[in-house]
Amino acid sequence: MTGPVADTASDTTPAPTPAASLGRKVGSAAKWSLINTVVMRLGNFATGIVLARFFLGPEAWGVYGIAQTVLLVLLSANELGVSLAIVRWEGDPRRFAPTVLTLSAASSCLLYAVLFAVAPAVAGVLGSPEASGVLRVMCLCVVLDGLSQVPAGFLTREFAQGRRMAVDGLNFVLSTAVTLLLAVDGWGAMSFAWGSVVGNVAALIGCCLAAPGTLKFGWDREQARALLKFGLPLAGASMLALGVVNVDTMVVGSALDPLALGFYVLAFNISGWPVRIISEAARRVSFAGFSRLADSPEALAAGFARALGVVMAGTVPICVLLAALAAPVVELIYGERWLPAARALPWLMALGLVRIGCELAYDCLVAIGHRRSLIGVQGLWLIILIPALVIGARTGGIVGVAQGHVLVAGAVVVPVFLLALHRGGIRLGTVARACAWPLLGGAVMSAVLLLLERYLGDGVLVLLATGAAGTLCYVLCVLPGRALLKG
């Protein structure tokens, strides 16, 4: 704004500082993102209950778990990491967006062609030969995701999470409808595959409408070279990160029977509820927010501490509830035949809590340019994790696999991430203060839940009363730290 109008405005109302403006954008985006994630995840949760109770058994869930694992690993690197430049790079992203789209589409199509050829071999190695057809259909999402990366990146850069919610809602409605219709008709795990494809087609169309003019192909050799230099380390780190999260499914599928795999997949999906609801909502704005603060170490440290404190405060009570009341929750929601999954759930909830903190740290390290450190951390995690999971599967079944996960994450990965954050200017004391009150509240809440469950017994009303009492105790414990959580 220029001229007399600007002078008048400055005399009456101070112009907002860049930090205040950024804070409002991040706050608004975070609220929309949280609403979006909660609504979508509750919808997926309800759909999963219907499918597990009435249409699909543990074997079908196992096949779906294998296909979903392969899909997630491919999605971690299908666009070579270049799409993050839309969010991170300075300047007008429309200058280099066409080159990003070309690289993303080409790499996604190549990945899918390779997967289509080797699907039978991959399914056989993972102990589910019948998953071959499901793999070939579900991994069409790799190509669709590659095409949607650029318009979705513009939505993230602009903190346009309201528009993103509309896109995700369309995806959910169509994918759920197709999945349920096919499951009722007896399609088994293939119902998930076609539902995912239909949903991703809708998401691609929705992203293009929400960010018009961004789906344009183009090529600039210098831009492509710079993009690959920026993106390939991120793609490598992302693939390693997804490998860490999904290698357990591969180990269970190859070392145990399909029934055990189905129980493990269900337990892992339950443990992912807080990760998906809280962490996914945070990560849709955290990378863009940290990127804006990357040039100010003090502001970055303060922003990371507040983000970690908020995320932990929202996640700890969910993890504690599901861990302490694993058996009654699984039986109530999914039915008695799924009770074996509850044995692994407490350990997987502990893993979910660690994952949330590590994912936020991952975004922060990416934002400040420590990409090589991330590759080292994720590579170390995966190298140590694989033998731990194999030993756990052979000695303790799905419970042993979950325990191996927690052991490696707590004893090795958390200290390494803390060291990487320290080198990035975020001290151990900062992290400890952000987590102190939520972890104290979680410990008290665990004791209350276990005590009440022991003396009050089972039943829906008892379960609700126990959960309410534990949550109240948690809130009382966290209240002294509320100053950190504000803003």
C-alpha positions in Angstrom: 0.0 0.0 0.0 1.4 3.4 -0.9 0.6 7.1 -0.7 -1.7 8.9 1.8 -3.8 5.8 2.5 -0.8 4.0 3.8 0.2 6.9 6.0 -3.3 7.1 7.5 -3.3 3.4 8.3 0.1 3.6 9.9 -1.1 6.5 12.1 -4.1 4.4 13.5 -3.1 0.8 13.4 0.4 -0.6 13.6 1.3 -2.9 10.7 1.5 -6.5 11.7 5.0 -7.8 12.0 6.1 -10.7 9.7 6.3 -13.0 12.7 2.7 -12.1 13.7 1.5 -12.6 10.2 3.2 -15.9 9.9 1.8 -16.9 13.3 -1.8 -16.2 12.2 -1.3 -18.1 9.0 0.2 -21.1 10.8 -2.5 -21.0 13.5 -5.3 -20.9 11.0 -3.8 -23.6 8.8 -3.1 -25.8 11.9 -6.8 -25.5 13.0 -8.1 -26.4 9.5 -5.6 -29.2 9.3 -6.5 -30.7 12.6 -10.2 -30.5 11.8 -9.5 -32.1 8.4 -7.4 -34.9 9.9 -9.8 -35.7 12.8 -12.8 -35.9 10.5 -11.1 -38.0 7.9 -9.5 -40.4 10.4 -12.7 -40.8 12.3 -14.4 -41.7 9.0 -11.6 -44.2 8.2 -11.9 -45.6 11.7 -15.6 -46.2 11.3 -15.1 -47.8 7.9 -12.4 -50.1 9.3 -14.7 -51.2 12.0 -17.5 -52.1 9.6 -15.1 -54.0 7.3 -13.4 -55.9 10.1 -16.5 -56.9 11.9 -18.7 -57.9 9.0 -16.8 -58.4 5.7 -13.0 -59.0 6.0 -11.1 -61.4 8.2 -7.5 -61.3 9.4 -6.2 -62.9 6.2 -7.7 -60.2 4.0 -6.2 -57.5 6.3 -2.8 -59.2 5.9 -3.0 -59.0 2.1 -4.1 -55.4 2.4 -1.2 -54.7 4.8 1.3 -56.0 2.4 0.0 -53.9 -0.5 -0.3 -50.8 1.6 3.3 -51.3 2.8 4.7 -51.5 -0.7 2.6 -48.5 -1.8 3.9 -46.3 1.1 7.5 -47.2 0.4 7.0 -46.2 -3.3 5.2 -43.0 -2.4 8.1 -42.0 -0.2 10.3 -41.5 -3.3 8.0 -41.4 -6.3 8.6 -37.7 -7.0 12.4 -37.9 -6.1 11.8 -35.3 -3.3 11.6 -32.4 -5.7 8.0 -31.4 -4.8 9.2 -30.1 -1.5 10.9 -27.3 -3.4 7.5 -25.8 -4.0 7.1 -25.3 -0.3 10.8 -24.5 0.7 12.4 -22.5 -2.1 12.3 -18.7 -2.1 10.8 -16.8 -5.0 7.9 -17.5 -7.3 7.3 -21.3 -7.4 5.5 -21.0 -10.7 8.8 -20.5 -12.4 10.1 -24.0 -11.6 6.8 -25.8 -11.0 6.5 -27.2 -14.6 9.9 -28.8 -14.2 8.9 -30.3 -10.9 5.8 -31.8 -12.4 7.7 -33.3 -15.3 10.3 -34.9 -13.0 7.6 -36.1 -10.6 5.4 -37.6 -13.3 8.2 -39.3 -15.1 9.7 -40.9 -12.0 6.2 -42.1 -10.8 5.4 -43.8 -14.1 8.8 -45.5 -14.1 8.3 -46.7 -10.5 4.9 -48.1 -11.3 6.2 -49.9 -14.5 8.9 -51.6 -12.4 6.4 -52.6 -9.7 3.9 -54.0 -12.2 6.7 -56.3 -13.6 8.0 -57.5 -10.2 4.7 -57.6 -8.3 4.4 -61.5 -8.2 8.0 -61.8 -7.0 7.5 -59.1 -4.3 4.3 -60.7 -3.1 5.9 -64.1 -2.9 8.9 -62.8 -0.9 6.6 -61.1 1.6 4.7 -64.3 2.2 1.4 -63.3 0.4 1.4 -64.5 -3.2 -2.2 -63.6 -3.5 -1.3 -59.9 -3.0 0.2 -59.6 -6.5 -3.0 -58.4 -8.2 -3.8 -56.1 -5.3 -0.4 -54.6 -5.6 -0.7 -53.9 -9.3 -4.0 -52.1 -8.8 -3.3 -50.2 -5.6 0.1 -48.9 -6.8 -1.6 -47.0 -9.6 -1.9 -44.4 -6.8 1.9 -43.9 -7.2 1.3 -42.3 -10.6 -1.8 -40.3 -9.4 0.1 -39.0 -6.4 3.1 -37.9 -8.5 0.8 -35.8 -10.7 -0.9 -34.2 -7.7 2.3 -33.2 -5.9 2.7 -29.8 -7.5 -0.9 -28.5 -6.9 -0.8 -30.0 -3.4 2.5 -28.3 -2.8 1.0 -24.9 -3.6 -1.8 -25.5 -1.1 0.8 -26.3 1.6 3.0 -23.3 0.7 0.0 -21.0 1.0 -1.3 -22.6 4.2 -4.6 -23.2 2.3 -5.7 -26.1 4.6 -9.4 -25.2 4.2 -9.2 -26.0 0.5 -7.2 -29.0 1.3 -9.9 -30.3 3.6 -12.4 -30.1 0.7 -10.1 -32.1 -1.5 -9.5 -34.7 1.2 -13.3 -34.9 1.9 -14.0 -35.7 -1.7 -11.2 -38.3 -1.7 -12.7 -40.0 1.4 -16.3 -40.1 0.3 -15.5 -41.7 -3.0 -12.8 -44.1 -1.8 -15.0 -45.3 1.1 -18.1 -45.8 -1.0 -16.2 -47.9 -3.6 -14.4 -49.9 -0.9 -17.6 -50.7 1.0 -19.6 -51.6 -2.2 -16.8 -54.0 -3.4 -16.3 -55.5 0.0 -20.1 -56.2 0.3 -19.8 -57.9 -3.1 -17.0 -60.2 -1.9 -14.0 -58.6 -3.5 -11.9 -58.9 -0.3 -8.6 -57.0 -0.2 -9.1 -55.9 -3.8 -11.9 -53.6 -2.5 -9.2 -51.5 -0.8 -7.2 -51.2 -3.9 -9.9 -49.9 -6.2 -11.2 -47.6 -3.5 -7.8 -46.1 -3.1 -7.5 -45.6 -6.9 -10.9 -43.9 -7.2 -10.1 -41.7 -4.2 -6.7 -40.6 -5.6 -8.3 -39.7 -8.9 -10.7 -37.5 -7.1 -7.9 -35.9 -5.0 -5.9 -35.1 -8.2 -8.9 -33.4 -9.8 -9.7 -31.6 -6.5 -6.1 -30.3 -6.1 -6.1 -29.0 -9.6 -9.3 -27.1 -9.0 -8.1 -25.8 -5.6 -4.8 -24.6 -7.1 -5.7 -23.7 -10.7 -3.0 -23.3 -13.3 -0.4 -25.4 -11.5 -0.7 -28.7 -13.5 1.6 -27.6 -16.3 4.4 -29.6 -17.7 7.7 -28.0 -18.7 11.5 -28.5 -18.7 14.5 -26.5 -17.7 17.8 -28.3 -17.5 19.4 -26.0 -14.9 16.3 -26.1 -12.8 16.1 -29.9 -13.0 19.7 -30.2 -11.9 19.1 -27.9 -8.9 15.9 -29.7 -8.0 17.5 -33.1 -8.1 20.4 -31.9 -5.9 17.8 -30.6 -3.4 15.4 -33.5 -3.6 17.3 -36.7 -3.9 18.7 -36.6 -0.4 15.2 -35.9 0.9 13.8 -38.8 -1.2 16.4 -41.1 0.2 15.7 -40.1 3.7 12.0 -40.4 3.2 12.3 -43.8 1.7 14.4 -44.9 4.7 11.8 -43.4 7.0 9.0 -45.3 5.4 11.1 -48.4 5.4 11.5 -48.1 9.1 7.8 -47.8 9.6 6.8 -50.6 7.3 9.6 -53.2 7.4 7.9 -54.8 10.4 5.0 -55.8 8.1 7.4 -57.4 5.7 9.1 -59.3 8.5 5.9 -60.6 10.0 4.6 -61.6 6.5 7.7 -63.6 5.7 8.5 -65.0 9.2 4.9 -65.7 10.5 1.6 -67.0 9.1 -1.0 -64.8 7.3 -3.3 -64.9 10.3 -0.6 -63.4 12.6 0.1 -60.8 9.8 -3.6 -59.8 9.9 -3.6 -59.3 13.6 -0.4 -57.3 13.5 -1.7 -55.1 10.7 -4.8 -54.3 12.7 -2.8 -53.5 15.9 -0.4 -51.3 13.9 -3.3 -49.5 12.3 -4.8 -48.8 15.8 -1.5 -47.6 17.1 -1.3 -45.2 14.1 -4.5 -43.4 15.1 -2.8 -40.7 17.2 0.1 -40.5 14.7 -2.3 -39.9 11.8 -4.6 -37.5 13.7 -2.1 -35.4 15.6 1.1 -35.8 13.7 -0.4 -35.6 10.2 -2.3 -32.4 11.1 0.9 -30.8 12.5 3.1 -31.9 9.6 0.9 -30.2 7.0 2.0 -26.9 8.4 5.1 -27.7 10.4 7.5 -27.9 7.4 6.3 -24.7 5.9 6.4 -22.9 9.3 9.9 -24.2 10.2 11.1 -23.1 6.8 10.0 -19.5 7.5 11.9 -19.6 10.8 15.1 -21.4 9.5 17.1 -18.2 9.3 16.6 -17.3 13.0 18.0 -20.0 15.4 16.2 -18.5 18.4 12.8 -18.3 16.7 13.3 -21.8 15.3 14.1 -23.3 18.7 11.1 -21.5 20.3 8.8 -22.6 17.4 9.9 -26.2 17.6 9.5 -26.4 21.4 6.0 -25.0 21.2 5.1 -27.4 18.3 6.5 -30.4 20.1 4.8 -29.4 23.4 1.4 -29.1 21.7 1.8 -32.3 19.7 2.9 -34.3 22.8 0.1 -32.9 24.9 -2.5 -34.0 22.4 -0.9 -37.4 21.7 0.1 -38.8 25.1 -3.5 -39.3 26.5 -4.6 -41.1 23.4 -1.6 -43.4 23.4 -2.0 -44.1 27.1 -5.7 -44.9 26.8 -5.1 -47.4 24.0 -2.1 -49.0 25.6 -3.6 -49.4 29.1 -7.1 -50.6 27.9 -5.9 -52.5 24.8 -7.9 -55.7 25.2 -11.3 -54.2 26.2 -11.0 -51.6 23.4 -10.1 -54.1 20.7 -12.9 -56.5 21.8 -15.5 -53.7 22.1 -14.7 -52.2 18.7 -13.7 -55.1 16.5 -15.0 -58.2 18.2 -13.6 -61.1 20.1 -11.9 -62.8 17.1 -9.5 -59.8 16.9 -8.3 -60.1 20.6 -4.8 -61.5 19.7 -4.0 -58.1 18.2 -4.4 -56.5 21.6 -1.2 -58.3 22.9 1.0 -56.2 20.6 -0.9 -52.9 21.0 0.7 -51.5 24.2 4.2 -51.7 22.7 3.0 -50.3 19.4 1.4 -47.3 21.2 4.8 -46.5 22.8 6.3 -46.7 19.3 3.6 -44.3 18.0 4.5 -41.8 20.6 8.2 -41.9 19.7 7.3 -41.7 16.0 5.4 -38.5 16.5 8.3 -36.7 18.1 10.8 -38.1 15.5 8.6 -36.9 12.6 8.4 -33.4 13.9 12.2 -33.4 14.4 12.5 -34.7 10.9 10.6 -31.8 9.4 12.6 -29.3 11.4 15.9 -30.8 10.2 14.7 -30.7 6.6 13.7 -27.1 7.0 17.2 -26.1 8.2 19.0 -28.0 5.5 20.4 -31.0 7.5 19.4 -33.5 4.8 22.5 -35.6 5.1 22.0 -36.0 8.8 18.6 -37.4 8.2 19.8 -40.0 5.8 22.3 -41.1 8.4 19.7 -41.3 11.2 17.2 -43.2 9.1 19.8 -45.5 7.6 21.1 -46.4 11.1 17.6 -46.9 12.3 16.7 -49.3 9.5 20.0 -51.3 9.8 19.6 -51.9 13.5 15.9 -52.5 13.3 15.8 -55.3 10.8 17.7 -57.9 12.8 15.9 -56.8 16.0 12.5 -57.4 14.3 13.6 -60.8 12.9 14.8 -61.9 16.3 11.6 -60.6 17.9 9.4 -62.5 15.4 11.1 -65.8 16.0 11.1 -65.5 19.8 7.9 -63.7 20.6 5.7 -63.5 17.5 3.9 -60.2 16.9 4.6 -59.1 20.5 8.3 -59.7 20.0 8.2 -57.6 16.8 6.5 -54.7 18.6 9.0 -55.0 21.5 12.0 -54.9 19.0 10.5 -51.7 17.5 10.3 -49.9 20.8 13.8 -51.1 22.0 15.6 -49.8 18.9 13.6 -46.5 18.8 14.1 -45.7 22.5 17.7 -46.8 22.9 19.2 -45.7 19.6 17.0 -43.4 17.5 15.8 -40.9 20.0 19.3 -40.1 21.3 20.6 -39.7 17.7 17.7 -37.4 16.8 18.4 -35.3 19.9 22.1 -35.0 18.9 21.0 -33.9 15.4 18.7 -31.3 16.8 21.4 -30.1 19.2 23.7 -29.5 16.2 20.8 -27.6 14.6 20.6 -25.2 17.5 17.8 -26.9 19.5 19.2 -27.8 22.9 18.3 -30.9 24.9 16.8 -28.7 27.7 14.4 -27.1 25.2 13.1 -30.6 24.2 12.9 -31.8 27.8 10.9 -28.8 28.9 8.5 -29.2 26.0 7.8 -32.9 26.9 8.0 -32.8 30.7 4.4 -32.1 31.6 2.8 -34.3 29.0 5.0 -37.3 30.0 4.4 -36.7 33.7 0.7 -36.6 33.0 0.9 -39.8 30.9 2.7 -41.6 33.8 0.0 -40.6 36.3 -2.8 -41.4 33.8 -1.3 -44.9 33.2 -1.3 -45.7 36.9 -4.9 -44.6 37.3 -6.2 -46.5 34.3 -4.5 -49.8 35.3 -5.7 -49.4 38.9 -9.3 -48.8 38.0 -9.3 -51.5 35.3 -8.1 -54.0 37.9 -10.7 -53.2 40.5 -13.7 -52.2 38.4 -13.7 -54.9 35.8 -15.1 -54.9 32.2 -18.1 -53.4 30.5 -18.8 -50.4 28.2 -19.9 -48.1 31.0 -16.9 -49.1 33.2 -14.6 -48.6 30.2 -15.9 -45.1 29.6 -15.7 -44.2 33.3 -12.2 -45.5 33.5 -11.1 -43.5 30.5 -12.8 -40.3 31.7 -11.1 -40.6 35.1 -7.7 -41.2 33.6 -8.1 -38.3 31.2 -9.1 -35.9 34.0 -6.0 -36.8 35.9 -3.9 -36.2 32.8 -5.5 -32.7 32.3 -4.8 -31.8 35.9 -1.2 -32.8 35.5 -0.6 -30.9 32.3 -2.3 -27.6 33.5 0.9 -26.2 35.0 2.5 -26.3 31.6 -0.3 -24.6 29.7 1.7 -21.4 29.2 4.0 -23.3 26.7 1.0 -24.6 24.8 -0.7 -21.3 24.2 -0.3 -19.6 20.8 
